[in-house]
Amino acid sequence: MPRIRDIAKVCKSKNAGPFDLTLDIVFDKLDLFQRVRATGVLCPALFARLYNVPAEHVLFTEYEAGLAFKATLPRLVPAGDIGDTDMYGAQQHAPMLDVEIPI
């Protein structure tokens, strides 16, 4: 079964302010984006499980015009606070890379 790392053009994370994190998964072909969407794997519950936040705190958007999925969720530690290991949120996409997509 392919993983996000194998089929996505882009999988990245970044801060959305000091208290939130945004993850973007972008594809380069419409048919691939649609097949991934049809699986239902990319959803708020997945992000909640991977990032240990309540599903109701995940803002999830499917953006077909951009062939992208976007999730914004609260950071467990605010950017720059004591205990923060990734000030810019740029390395937080790693758990998404191994997500398997049954397409």
Phi and psi in degrees as GROMACS dihedral restraints (atoms count N, CA, C in turn):
[ dihedral_restraints ]
;  ai    aj    ak    al  type     phi  dphi    fc
    3     4     5     6     1   -69.6    20    10
    4     5     6     7     1   151.1    20    10
    6     7     8     9     1  -105.4    20    10
    7     8     9    10     1   162.8    20    10
    9    10    11    12     1   -51.1    20    10
   10    11    12    13     1   -43.0    20    10
   12    13    14    15     1   -58.6    20    10
   13    14    15    16     1   -26.3    20    10
   15    16    17    18     1   -86.9    20    10
   16    17    18    19     1   -27.2    20    10
   18    19    20    21     1  -117.5    20    10
   19    20    21    22     1   -18.8    20    10
   21    22    23    24     1   -83.8    20    10
   22    23    24    25     1   142.2    20    10
   24    25    26    27     1   -71.7    20    10
   25    26    27    28     1   -39.3    20    10
   27    28    29    30     1  -140.6    20    10
   28    29    30    31     1   137.7    20    10
   30    31    32    33     1  -140.2    20    10
   31    32    33    34     1   111.4    20    10
   33    34    35    36     1  -144.5    20    10
   34    35    36    37     1   163.7    20    10
   36    37    38    39     1  -133.5    20    10
   37    38    39    40     1   157.9    20    10
   39    40    41    42     1  -164.7    20    10
   40    41    42    43     1   161.7    20    10
   42    43    44    45     1   -67.3    20    10
   43    44    45    46     1   146.1    20    10
   45    46    47    48     1  -120.6    20    10
   46    47    48    49     1    61.7    20    10
   48    49    50    51     1    93.7    20    10
   49    50    51    52     1   176.8    20    10
   51    52    53    54     1   -73.7    20    10
   52    53    54    55     1   -14.5    20    10
   54    55    56    57     1  -112.2    20    10
   55    56    57    58     1    -6.6    20    10
   57    58    59    60     1  -128.3    20    10
   58    59    60    61     1   156.7    20    10
   60    61    62    63     1  -126.9    20    10
   61    62    63    64     1   139.2    20    10
   63    64    65    66     1  -117.5    20    10
   64    65    66    67     1   134.9    20    10
   66    67    68    69     1  -117.4    20    10
   67    68    69    70     1   134.9    20    10
   69    70    71    72     1  -121.9    20    10
   70    71    72    73     1   132.8    20    10
   72    73    74    75     1  -125.1    20    10
   73    74    75    76     1   118.4    20    10
   75    76    77    78     1  -123.3    20    10
   76    77    78    79     1   138.5    20    10
   78    79    80    81     1  -112.0    20    10
   79    80    81    82     1   163.2    20    10
   81    82    83    84     1  -108.5    20    10
   82    83    84    85     1     1.0    20    10
   84    85    86    87     1  -136.2    20    10
   85    86    87    88     1   134.5    20    10
   87    88    89    90     1   -59.2    20    10
   88    89    90    91     1   -44.3    20    10
   90    91    92    93     1   -63.6    20    10
   91    92    93    94     1   -35.9    20    10
   93    94    95    96     1   -68.1    20    10
   94    95    96    97     1   -45.1    20    10
   96    97    98    99     1   -55.6    20    10
   97    98    99   100     1   -46.1    20    10
   99   100   101   102     1   -66.3    20    10
  100   101   102   103     1   -38.0    20    10
  102   103   104   105     1   -66.7    20    10
  103   104   105   106     1   -41.3    20    10
  105   106   107   108     1   -63.8    20    10
  106   107   108   109     1   -45.8    20    10
  108   109   110   111     1   -58.8    20    10
  109   110   111   112     1   -40.8    20    10
  111   112   113   114     1   -63.9    20    10
  112   113   114   115     1   -24.6    20    10
  114   115   116   117     1   -71.1    20    10
  115   116   117   118     1   -28.2    20    10
  117   118   119   120     1    74.8    20    10
  118   119   120   121     1     5.6    20    10
  120   121   122   123     1   -65.3    20    10
  121   122   123   124     1   -44.9    20    10
  123   124   125   126     1   -79.6    20    10
  124   125   126   127     1   107.2    20    10
  126   127   128   129     1  -156.8    20    10
  127   128   129   130     1   167.3    20    10
  129   130   131   132     1   -55.7    20    10
  130   131   132   133     1   -37.1    20    10
  132   133   134   135     1   -62.1    20    10
  133   134   135   136     1   -37.4    20    10
  135   136   137   138     1   -63.6    20    10
  136   137   138   139     1   -49.2    20    10
  138   139   140   141     1   -63.7    20    10
  139   140   141   142     1   -38.9    20    10
  141   142   143   144     1   -61.0    20    10
  142   143   144   145     1   -44.5    20    10
  144   145   146   147     1   -66.3    20    10
  145   146   147   148     1   -46.7    20    10
  147   148   149   150     1   -67.7    20    10
  148   149   150   151     1   -31.2    20    10
  150   151   152   153     1  -112.9    20    10
  151   152   153   154     1     9.3    20    10
  153   154   155   156     1    56.0    20    10
  154   155   156   157     1    47.9    20    10
  156   157   158   159     1  -129.7    20    10
  157   158   159   160     1   157.7    20    10
  159   160   161   162     1   -65.6    20    10
  160   161   162   163     1   140.7    20    10
  162   163   164   165     1   -57.7    20    10
  163   164   165   166     1   -32.9    20    10
  165   166   167   168     1   -70.6    20    10
  166   167   168   169     1   -10.5    20    10
  168   169   170   171     1   -95.1    20    10
  169   170   171   172     1     1.1    20    10
  171   172   173   174     1   -96.8    20    10
  172   173   174   175     1   119.4    20    10
  174   175   176   177     1   -92.8    20    10
  175   176   177   178     1   111.3    20    10
  177   178   179   180     1  -115.2    20    10
  178   179   180   181     1   132.1    20    10
  180   181   182   183     1  -133.1    20    10
  181   182   183   184     1   132.4    20    10
  183   184   185   186     1  -100.4    20    10
  184   185   186   187     1   125.8    20    10
  186   187   188   189     1  -122.7    20    10
  187   188   189   190     1    87.9    20    10
  189   190   191   192     1   -61.9    20    10
  190   191   192   193     1   -37.9    20    10
  192   193   194   195     1   -60.2    20    10
  193   194   195   196     1   -29.6    20    10
  195   196   197   198     1  -102.9    20    10
  196   197   198   199     1     4.0    20    10
  198   199   200   201     1    53.5    20    10
  199   200   201   202     1    41.6    20    10
  201   202   203   204     1  -133.9    20    10
  202   203   204   205     1   154.5    20    10
  204   205   206   207     1  -119.2    20    10
  205   206   207   208     1   140.4    20    10
  207   208   209   210     1  -135.6    20    10
  208   209   210   211     1   135.9    20    10
  210   211   212   213     1  -130.9    20    10
  211   212   213   214     1   132.3    20    10
  213   214   215   216     1  -118.7    20    10
  214   215   216   217     1   130.5    20    10
  216   217   218   219     1  -144.6    20    10
  217   218   219   220     1   160.4    20    10
  219   220   221   222     1   -70.9    20    10
  220   221   222   223     1   140.8    20    10
  222   223   224   225     1   -73.4    20    10
  223   224   225   226     1   142.7    20    10
  225   226   227   228     1   -72.0    20    10
  226   227   228   229     1   -29.7    20    10
  228   229   230   231     1  -129.3    20    10
  229   230   231   232     1   125.6    20    10
  231   232   233   234     1   -56.9    20    10
  232   233   234   235     1   148.0    20    10
  234   235   236   237     1   -57.4    20    10
  235   236   237   238     1   128.1    20    10
  237   238   239   240     1    83.8    20    10
  238   239   240   241     1    -5.1    20    10
  240   241   242   243     1   -77.5    20    10
  241   242   243   244     1   164.9    20    10
  243   244   245   246     1   -59.1    20    10
  244   245   246   247     1   129.7    20    10
  246   247   248   249     1    96.0    20    10
  247   248   249   250     1    -8.4    20    10
  249   250   251   252     1   -72.9    20    10
  250   251   252   253     1   127.0    20    10
  252   253   254   255     1  -106.2    20    10
  253   254   255   256     1    -1.2    20    10
  255   256   257   258     1  -149.7    20    10
  256   257   258   259     1    83.0    20    10
  258   259   260   261     1   -50.4    20    10
  259   260   261   262     1   -38.4    20    10
  261   262   263   264     1   -97.8    20    10
  262   263   264   265     1    -3.8    20    10
  264   265   266   267     1    69.8    20    10
  265   266   267   268     1    16.8    20    10
  267   268   269   270     1   -81.4    20    10
  268   269   270   271     1   -10.9    20    10
  270   271   272   273     1  -113.9    20    10
  271   272   273   274     1    13.5    20    10
  273   274   275   276     1   -86.4    20    10
  274   275   276   277     1    -2.4    20    10
  276   277   278   279     1   -79.7    20    10
  277   278   279   280     1   -11.0    20    10
  279   280   281   282     1   -52.0    20    10
  280   281   282   283     1   -43.2    20    10
  282   283   284   285     1   -61.1    20    10
  283   284   285   286     1   -26.0    20    10
  285   286   287   288     1   -71.9    20    10
  286   287   288   289     1   -27.3    20    10
  288   289   290   291     1   -61.1    20    10
  289   290   291   292     1   -30.8    20    10
  291   292   293   294     1   -95.1    20    10
  292   293   294   295     1     4.5    20    10
  294   295   296   297     1   -66.8    20    10
  295   296   297   298     1   125.3    20    10
  297   298   299   300     1   -87.1    20    10
  298   299   300   301     1   138.0    20    10
  300   301   302   303     1  -119.0    20    10
  301   302   303   304     1   116.3    20    10
  303   304   305   306     1   -80.6    20    10
  304   305   306   307     1    73.9    20    10
